[in-house]
């Protein structure tokens, strides 16, 4: 039994690359990082890590029907690529308090948006009636710190929970809606996480269920329009709740030196909306009904499955696939894609107390349409990540 446990032990760190790369490659809706608190809590002794990832999504849209904004006109223009590339950083520290208690501090950037519409292209080079998506943009950034305490109820059962502090800053603009622009001051919001895990090291089995609460904000917003022919700015308040979620993570050995791993994640995006009051009033005047700036028709589910293998005592690798089914409905112009399919390849290398983990992801973004019936098709994304860990 002990020999079998040793055969599987090096692979416990291999699945961490899924968190490092795949979760960052344009996650569900605004999600950029899929949390993996459990991996950190199972590190031996004291441990620190620092990670960086680069993500480059690509998406463009064709055509539009301007009847939705009161203009009886259609045109066959193309938006050009609307998504900007981005960098994310992360860090963590884990240590033991005694034989049963341990704690972890995590830093990450869980939610983000980076959309920027350029001039696009049109037949003849000139957009009809002067219409263009050009200048529409969305910029949302979050920084999160989580403090987690874990307790070993038994050698094979771990309970954990903690608090999360999240700083949110956002701005957006849709010039075609009467020159609309909004800027929200940065605010901190607070929530919690809680979960349980079961482990059998002799067969590399680990199963963990984690709940993440919603985080509520009261954002001070400045909304501007040119509806009256001049720029009018109003100071408003916009209430936003980032969604609650549940993650089920699992792994098990299937042969000495080989394991399978995966996760199922639910995020309550159907309860999420960004609805600044001036924008809601503006869309009601134009379309006959108030509309949020950002909303989603349904909850999002994410499924991941992969295989890891220990090549040598110091080198391990993994291949995995992530699938997110489409939820249907009309997507926001500021983040138009619906579902995704990703493939990730990763390597993990140990040198003494140092671990290097890196990988690359490539995938396809699901097709969708927005309020103006613009078809956003054939989107793609690729990403790369590197993490350095040190065991004390």
ABEGO torsion letter per residue (X at the ends): XAAAAAAAAAAAAAAAAAAAAAAABGBBEABABBBBAAAAAABBEBBBBBBBBBBBBBBBBBEBBAAAAGBBBBBABBAEBABBBBBBBBBBBBBBABAABBBBBBBBBABBBBBBBBAEBBBGGBBBGGBBABGBBBBBBBBBBBBBBBBBABAABBBBBBBBBBBBBBBBBBAABGGBBBBBBBBBBBBBBBBBBBBBAAAGBBBBBBBBBBBBBBBBBBBBBAAAGBBBBBBBBBBBBBBBBBBBBBBBBABBGBBBBBBBBBBBAAABBBBBAAAAAAAAAAAGBBBBABBBABBBBBBBBBBBBBABAABBBBBBBBBBBBAEEBBBAABBBBEBBBBBBBBBBBBEABBBBBBBBBBBBBBBBBAAGBBBBGBBBBBBBBBBBBBX
